[in-house]
């Protein structure tokens, strides 16, 4: 009677073991599928870290002069100045940005008559607002757009045969100017830009 009990015990436990193994395999398969879906969902939820609107500071050197008529007797040379201000950079699409700086700019020119008796030096201060479309490919950038500038003040110094006279710049030149600006540059270290604009 004891031999019959020992003989039936392993046989009677086999279906239960097989059932437990199948349940464990099913549970492992289900767990693997859940983890796979979770990983895909986490991948889809990764946010775009590139900001659409950025703020920055712009500063640089100005080299300005005026064009002379062909009948003018003399020469005009470049007068150095500077500009500084802030800007807003808006990413419209992947390769196109809208760049809006608000800049204080100092410009001017130097003029010398061919007789060497007359010299003229002018300085003008402006508040400048360009609105530029900026194409970006990699580290390279091309900018183009209109600008408006408002005269804040300035001075023209005349020197004739040793006599000096000073006048307000905008008594001779219009204080509001509208024009086009274009240029380009490169970006380095992700946050710094070097460019040239006309």
Buried (B, 14 or more C-beta within 10 A) or exposed (E): EEEEEEEEEEEEEEEEEEEEEEEEEEEEEEEEEEEEEEEEEEEEEEEEEEEEEBEBEBEBEBEBBEEEEEEEEBEBEEBEBEBEBEBEBBBEEEEEBBBBBEBBBBBBBBBBBEEEEBBBBBBBBBBBBBEBEBEBEEEEBBBBBEBBBEBBEBBBBBBEEEEEEEBEBBEEBEBEBEEEBEEBBEBEEEEEBEBEBE
